């Protein structure tokens, strides 16, 4: 996990401000999968340590915290971790700088490993070797993400047009040579590469929410695709951002980027359990 896209105070601050966490249904899906593997063990024993890889500013880390004795968020970016530590949250959370391919935990000590919008940056074989080493027998992996091409926007009677505008922007900033494309393909290759025989996918987990145009576009700015696009042509990236905001507001017949809009994301989880023997 060597991606350095999210290094820097500005991008980390925006990530904390605009990035959204996975819905409760995703968390519940993961915990149910975990509990099924520990069916003959008490919940307390099976909810000791969770590790959130590529934790960014801690959205998923905080989502897991009430359900484990300890949660550790790991990221390659110190500025991301600084933002995560600045959020007042559960005292049982700690954050460490590190990678998915070299985990600082003893053999057989971890109950759950999660990664939200991060697994596409992992070296699959090295990550699986580390996961096999640190997970307890029956411990689980849960890789969480959502494809942008399935995102939908809605405002009064112009939902389809707003969605089309958003997808046009997504297509422009997408570089098919970068790892994030694996996420848009719903981690199909990663799923095939998982060596644990007990594995499954959970798809079509919808999250509908109301937010502002500003926050929708702010979340785009925090994406790795936009940051890479910006690195190639910062002026064009800013022009694209402002033009997209203008087009959305014109279609909505609104003037303020703080105008609220409904958007729908479709999450999926790739889950696997380490064999008990």
N, C-alpha and C positions, 0 to 999 in steps of 0.2 A: 504494500500500500504506500506508494512513493509519490502520489500526486501532490503537487505543491500549488494547485490552483487557488486554494483558500488561505494562503498565507498573506498576512497583511492586516493592519488594524482596520482599514476602511471596509474591506470585504467582510471581515469577521463581524464588525459592528452591524452591517447590513444583513448579514446572515442571521444574527440574533433577532434583528428587528422584523425581518420579512419571512424567514423560513417558518414553516408550519410543521407541527408534529403529526404523526400518524394518528388516526382515530382510535377510540377505545376498542372498537370491534377488532381491529388488527391486533392490538395487545391481547385481547381475550382469546382470539384464535391461536395465538402463539402459546399462551399459558395453558390452554386446553390441551394442545398437542404435547406440551411438556408434562402435564399432569398425567396424561394417558400412559406415558412411558414410565412414570414413577407410581403406578397405580397401587402398588403394595407398600409404598413408603409414605410416611406422613408428609403433609404439605410443607411443614416447617423444614424438614430435612431436604426436600427437593427444591426449596426456594432460598438457598443460602447465598450463592454468588452468581450474579449475571454480569456479563461483560458486553459493553456496547461499542463495537468497532466503527471507526470513522464517525465518531460521535458528534463532530462539529461543535455547535454551541449547546449541545445537551438536550435537545428536544425529546428524543427517544429515551435517553438515559433517565430523565425525570419521569417519563411515563411509566417506566419499569420500577422505579424506586420503592413505591409503597408495597410491592409484592415480593421483595427480597430483603434478606438481612444486610446485604451489601451489593451495590452496583458500581462498577468501574467503567468509566468512559475513556476510550483511547482514541487519540487522533495524532496525525503527523504535524499538525499546525499548532504551535504554541499560542498564536493569537486567537485561534478558535477556542482553545482551552481556557484562556484568560476570560473570554466572554462567558463561557459556561460557568466558570467559578464565581463570576460576579452575580449570578442569579441566586437569590435566596431560595433554597429548596431543602430537600431531605438531607439530614446530616450523615446518612449512610452512603452518600455518593462521594466518590473520589474520582479525580481526573488525572490521567497520565499521558505523557507523550510517548508514542510508540507506533508500531505497525501490526497489521494482521498476520504477518508472516513470522513474527518473533514475539510471542506473548509472554509477559513476565509473571507467569503463574506456575505453580507446581503441577506435576502430572496428576490427572484425575481429580482436580479441585473445583472445576467450574460446572455449574448446572445448565446455564444458558448462554449462548453467544448470539448476539444480534448485530445486524448491520442494516442501517436504513439509508437508502440511496448512496451506498458506498461500495457494495460488493464488486461492482464492475471494475474497480481499481485494484482488486486483489490479484495476486499471483495464485491461481486456483489450486495448483498442486501443493505449493508451500503452505497456503492457508489451511488446506484440508489436513496436512500432516500435523500442523500445530493444533488444530481443532481436535483431532484424534488424540493428541497427547494430553491436552489440558482438560478435556471434558470427562466427567464421571461416566461410567457405564450407564446408558440411558439418558445422558445429557443431550441437549439439543442445539441445533443451529437454526436460526430464523433470519432469512434475508428478505428485507422489506423494501418495496419500491412502488412506483406508479409510472406508467408510460404517459408522456406528455401528449401523444397523439390521441389518447382517449379522454383528455380533459375537455370539459364543456363549460361554456359561459352562457349566462342567461340574464337578460334585462328587459322586462316588459315583453314586447313582441319581436325582439331582434336577436334572439339567442343564436340562431344558426350563423348569421353574418358575423357576430362577435367571435364565435368559435373559429370561423374561417380565417379571420384576421389574425387571431392568436396562432393558429397552425401555420399560417404563412410565415410568420416571424420565426417560429420554431424550426421550420424547414430551412430558412436562410442561415440561422446560426448553427445548424447541425453540421458537424464535420464527421463524416462516416469513418474516419481513420482513428477517432479517439475512443477510449474504452466505454464512455457513457452510452454508446450505441447498444451495448449489451443490455443495459437497463431497458431501453426502448424495445428490445427483443424479448423482454420479460425473463432475462437470465436463462434462456433455454440451454445454452452451451454450459453454463455453470451447473445447472441442474443435472445435466448428463455427466458432468465431471465429478459430482459428489460421490464419494466411494462408499458411504453408508447405504446399505440396502433398504433401510426403512426411511423412505423419503416421500414427500408429497407436496403438491402445490395447492394453495388456496387463492382463488381469483375472484374478481368481480366484487370486491368489498368497496362499496360506494361511500364517499364522504361528501355530503352537500353542506355548503356553508355560505354565509353572506360576508363579504368583505368589500374593500374599496378597490377601484381601478388602480389606485396608487400601489396598494399592497400586492395585487395580482402581478403588476409589472415589476414591482420590487422583488418578488420571488423569482421572476425570470432573471433579473440582474444577478441574483445569488447563484444561479446555476453554473455548473462547470462549463457548459457549452457557451454561455454568454461570455464568461470570463476569458475563455480561449479565443473567442471571436474578437473580444475587445483587445486582447494582447496583439492580435494581428493588425487591427485598424481601430484605434480608440475613437477617432472622430466619427467613423461610420457607425460604430456601435452606439454612440450617444445619439446620433441622428436617427438611427433605427428605433431607439427607445422613445424618443420624443415624437417621431412620426406615428408610431404605433399607438401611443397615448392619444394623440390627436384623432386618429382614425376611429378608435374605440368611442371616444366622447362624441364625435360627430355622428356616428351611427346611433348612439344612444340619445342624441339630441340633449346632451348634458354639457355643462361647462367646467365642472370641478372634478379633478381626479380623485377627490374624496367621496364621490358619488358611489353608493353601495351597489354591488353587483353580486349575483349568485354564481357560484362555480362548483363544479362537480369533478372530483378526482376518483379514479378507479384504482384501488390498491391491490397488490398481490403479495403473497408470501411464499418463499421457497423454504421448506422446513425439512430437517433430517435429524435422525436420532442415532447416536453412537450405539453400536451393539452392546448388549449387557454381558456378553461372554467374549 
